[in-house]
Amino acid sequence: MFSRICILARAVLFLAVSRSKITSRAENLAAKSIQIAIGVVVALVVRFGITWLADSMIGLHIPQFADTALFLSITFFSFFLLISAVMSL
């Protein structure tokens, strides 16, 4: 499920950037930086949200909530970067 969210987020970003007209290297760098920043935000929101849902709504006991959520955010962001590299960020 998480990999699908990551691939979907990356595909939406890829389509948004591929349809824009980038003429200079500065615009290209800005577009890539924005994509990476959006990836960080999506990683934090998705992983902290999923960890919160598992902890509070489902009732799973997560002893180190912040550490677990941060680890999952890092793994999600790493997968996001991997997909970005494959799609030629």
N, C-alpha and C positions, 0 to 999 in steps of 0.2 A: 504494500500500500504506500509506504513512504517513498519508494523508488518511483512510483507512478506520479506522485505529487512533484517530485524533483524534476522528472522528465517533462511533465506538463508545464511547470514553471519555466524551465529552460526553453522549451519549444515556443511558448508565448513570447518570451524575450527575444528569441532568435527571429521570429516572424516580424516583431515590431521593429527591430533594428535593420533587418534585411530590406524592408520596404522603405526605409528612410534613405535619403540621398546624402551620403557622406562624401565630401569632396577633399577634405584635407586630413593630414595626419593628426592634427589637434582634435578635430571632430571625431575621428576614429578612436583616439585614446579616451576622449570624454565618454563616448558611447560604451566602450568596454568597461570603463570605471563605474559607470552607472549600472551596468549589468551586474558587476561583481557586488556593488553595494546593495542592489536589490536582492541578490542571492544571500547575502548576510542577513538581511532583514527577514526574508522568507525562512531561512534556516532557524533563526531565533524564534520567530512566531510559531512555526510549525512544531518544533521540538518542545519548546516550553509549553505550548498549548496541549500537545499530546500527553506530555508528562503530567500536566495539571489535570487533564481529563482522567488519566489512569489513576491518579492519586485521590482526587476528590469525588469524582462522579462514579467511578467503577469501584473504588474502595481498595485498590491495591496499596499496600504499605510500601512506600519508597523511603528508606531511612535517610538518604542523602539526596534530597530532591534537586538542589541546585547543581551538584556534581553530576548527577545522572542526566539532567536536562542539558547541561553544558557539553557533556560527552556526546549526547545525541545530536546536538546542534553542530558540533565539529564534524561528526561523521556525515551528517546531511550536507553540510557545506563542501566537504571534500568530494562527495558524490556529485554535487552540483558542478564543481570545478572540472571533474572528470568528464561529465556530459558536455560541459562547455568546450573542453579541449577537443572532444570528438566532433562536435558540431562547428569547429573552427571559430572559436571566439574571436 
